[in-house]
């Protein structure tokens, strides 16, 4: 699976940003798709995931502000980020895991989500500052 992110950049606190991820080269019928991020000096952490049935799971830190969605026909994954905070500054990675369900991360501390995903893109930088 090849994952290519786009849409990163600089934004002021309170602003919005839309990230996209184009997926290709699927070897299996279904995947759990999602977004991870890594802030400077920090570990990777989960942000949001979406299963084949469009069920979603969000990290508590982004609930109510971020929305994950996908266009199945175009194989594009999105992350709409609103009310951005300086703490959201990070490199954001698109990720995929074999299987239709994202239940493996349900109830799991987001710092452990990364290990559940076998595929990851190169990342796109998001910087939130004045």
C-alpha positions as CSV (number, residue, x, y, z in Angstrom):
1,X,0.0,0.0,0.0
2,X,1.3,3.4,-0.9
3,X,0.1,6.4,1.0
4,X,0.8,10.0,0.0
5,X,-0.2,12.9,2.3
6,X,-0.8,16.5,1.3
7,X,-2.3,19.7,2.8
8,X,0.1,20.6,5.5
9,X,1.3,24.1,6.2
10,X,1.2,26.9,8.7
11,X,-2.0,28.1,10.3
12,X,-2.9,30.4,13.2
13,X,-4.4,29.1,16.4
14,X,-8.2,28.7,16.0
15,X,-7.8,28.1,12.3
16,X,-8.6,25.1,10.1
17,X,-6.6,22.8,7.8
18,X,-7.6,19.9,5.6
19,X,-5.2,17.0,5.1
20,X,-5.6,14.5,2.3
21,X,-4.0,11.1,1.7
22,X,-4.1,9.3,-1.6
23,X,-3.9,5.5,-1.2
24,X,-2.9,3.1,-3.9
25,X,-1.5,-0.4,-4.4
26,X,-4.0,-2.3,-2.2
27,X,-3.2,-5.9,-1.8
28,X,-6.3,-6.8,0.3
29,X,-10.0,-6.0,0.1
30,X,-10.3,-3.9,3.3
31,X,-8.2,-1.7,5.5
32,X,-8.6,0.3,8.7
33,X,-7.3,3.8,7.7
34,X,-6.2,6.6,9.9
35,X,-4.0,9.4,10.9
36,X,-1.1,9.5,13.3
37,X,1.1,12.4,14.3
38,X,4.5,13.1,15.8
39,X,5.3,16.3,17.5
40,X,9.0,17.4,17.9
41,X,10.7,15.3,20.6
42,X,7.6,13.2,21.1
43,X,6.4,9.7,20.2
44,X,4.0,8.9,17.5
45,X,0.4,9.1,18.7
46,X,-2.9,8.2,17.1
47,X,-5.3,11.0,16.0
48,X,-8.3,9.4,14.3
49,X,-9.2,6.2,12.4
50,X,-12.0,5.0,10.1
51,X,-13.1,1.5,9.3
52,X,-14.6,0.0,6.2
53,X,-18.1,0.6,7.6
54,X,-17.1,4.3,8.2
55,X,-17.1,3.9,12.0
56,X,-14.6,6.3,13.6
57,X,-12.5,6.5,16.7
58,X,-10.8,9.7,17.8
59,X,-8.1,10.5,20.3
60,X,-9.6,12.5,23.2
61,X,-7.3,15.4,22.4
62,X,-9.0,16.0,19.1
63,X,-12.6,15.0,19.7
64,X,-15.0,17.6,18.6
65,X,-12.3,19.4,16.6
66,X,-11.1,16.9,14.0
67,X,-13.1,14.8,11.5
68,X,-11.8,11.8,9.6
69,X,-13.5,10.8,6.4
70,X,-12.8,9.0,3.1
71,X,-13.8,8.9,-0.5
72,X,-14.0,5.2,-1.3
73,X,-14.3,5.7,-5.1
74,X,-11.1,7.9,-5.2
75,X,-9.2,6.1,-2.5
76,X,-8.6,9.3,-0.6
77,X,-8.6,9.7,3.2
78,X,-9.2,13.1,4.7
79,X,-8.6,14.8,8.1
80,X,-10.5,18.1,8.6
81,X,-8.9,19.9,11.5
82,X,-10.7,22.8,13.1
83,X,-10.0,25.0,16.1
84,X,-6.4,24.2,15.8
85,X,-4.1,24.7,18.8
86,X,-0.3,25.1,19.1
87,X,-0.3,21.6,20.6
88,X,-1.5,20.2,17.3
89,X,1.8,21.2,15.7
90,X,3.3,17.9,14.4
91,X,4.1,15.8,11.3
92,X,0.9,14.1,10.4
93,X,1.0,10.6,8.8
94,X,-1.6,8.7,6.9
95,X,-1.7,5.0,8.0
96,X,-3.4,1.8,7.0
97,X,-3.9,-1.6,8.7
98,X,-5.2,-4.8,7.1
99,X,-8.7,-5.7,8.0
100,X,-12.1,-3.9,7.9
101,X,-12.3,-2.9,11.5
102,X,-10.3,-0.4,13.6
103,X,-11.4,-2.0,16.8
104,X,-7.8,-2.9,17.7
105,X,-7.3,0.7,18.8
106,X,-10.6,1.2,20.7
107,X,-9.9,2.0,24.3
108,X,-6.1,2.0,23.6
109,X,-3.9,4.9,24.6
110,X,-3.2,6.8,21.4
111,X,0.6,6.4,21.9
112,X,0.1,2.7,21.2
113,X,-1.9,3.1,18.0
114,X,1.1,3.4,15.7
115,X,2.1,-0.2,16.3
116,X,-1.2,-1.4,15.0
117,X,-0.6,0.1,11.5
118,X,1.6,-1.8,9.1
119,X,1.6,1.0,6.4
120,X,2.4,4.7,6.8
121,X,3.0,7.6,4.5
122,X,6.0,10.0,4.5
123,X,4.1,12.6,6.5
124,X,3.0,16.3,6.1
125,X,4.0,19.0,8.5
126,X,1.3,21.1,10.3
127,X,2.5,24.1,12.3
128,X,0.0,26.1,14.4
129,X,1.4,29.4,15.6
130,X,0.8,33.1,15.6
